């Protein structure tokens, strides 16, 4: 929350550094109103707004911007999802962990090879496939397990994206929207 903006929303015409001052002592407690010199039309002191009032004002001030912010954050999440999805996945189908590429080209190759194997179920030939550390040769069953690991990789990333998007949709403040990245939901 931007305290100065919330105060100016609540009290039109106030001037920061004249009528009030907001400070942050960098002690982990965040910003606060340090100086409050606000008087009403009769010259009487106006009580400083409570944290709840400031937060409500901040929400109201940003109510219309929140939907746009959510859309921006969801686009950012989609980009992060694509980056993670198109990276690598690890499979232990051959015993030791092996990293395989999973960029768009690799995804297409997996799909084509899997389709070819499905069309020829009697083919007992070993499958040779590129990994991050070179080509590996595996049995048909091992290849099927690698494909299952690839599908799990994709499913896990998709679930994280859906969960993060749901969190963004449910957020009622920009701070809650920003928390998606901080919480490691993607």
C-alpha positions, 0 to 999 in steps of 0.5 A, a space after each residue: 500500500 502507498 500510504 501517501 496516496 491513500 491519505 491524499 485519497 481520503 483527504 483531498 487537497 492535502 500536501 505531502 511534506 506539508 500536511 503530513 509525512 510518510 517515513 520508512 525507517 528500513 527496520 522491517 516495519 514498513 512505512 508509517 505516518 510520521 508527521 500529521 498536521 491536518 486541521 479541519 475548516 475550524 482549525 481543529 486537529 483531524 485524527 490521523 487515519 487508522 491502518 484499516 481506513 488507509 487500507 480501505 482507501 488504497 483498495 478503493 483507489 486501486 479498484 479499477 486498476 486491479 483487474 488490469 494488473 491481474 491481466 498483466 500478472 497472468 500474462 507474466 505467469 504464462 511466460 514463466 510457465 512457457 519458459 519452465 515447460 520448455 526447459 528440461 525434465 529429469 527421468 529415472 526410466 533408465 536407472 540414473 537420472 537423465 535430463 531431457 530437453 523439452 522445448 517445442 521441437 523436442 515435444 514434437 519429436 516425442 509426439 511423433 515417435 510415440 505415435 510411430 511406436 503406437 502404430 507398430 506395437 510389434 517393433 522391438 527395436 531399441 529407441 535412441 534418443 537425445 538427452 542433455 548429456 548425449 544420445 541414450 539407447 533404451 527399450 520400448 518400455 523405458 522410452 514409454 516411461 520417459 514419455 510418462 515422465 515428460 507428461 508428468 513434467 508438463 502436467 506439474 507445470 500446468 497445475 502450478 500455472 492453474 493454481 497461480 492463476 486462480 490465486 491471482 483471480 482471487 486476489 483483492 489487492 495488488 500486493 496479493 497479486 504480487 505475492 504469487 511470484 514471492 510464494 513460488 507458485 510458478 
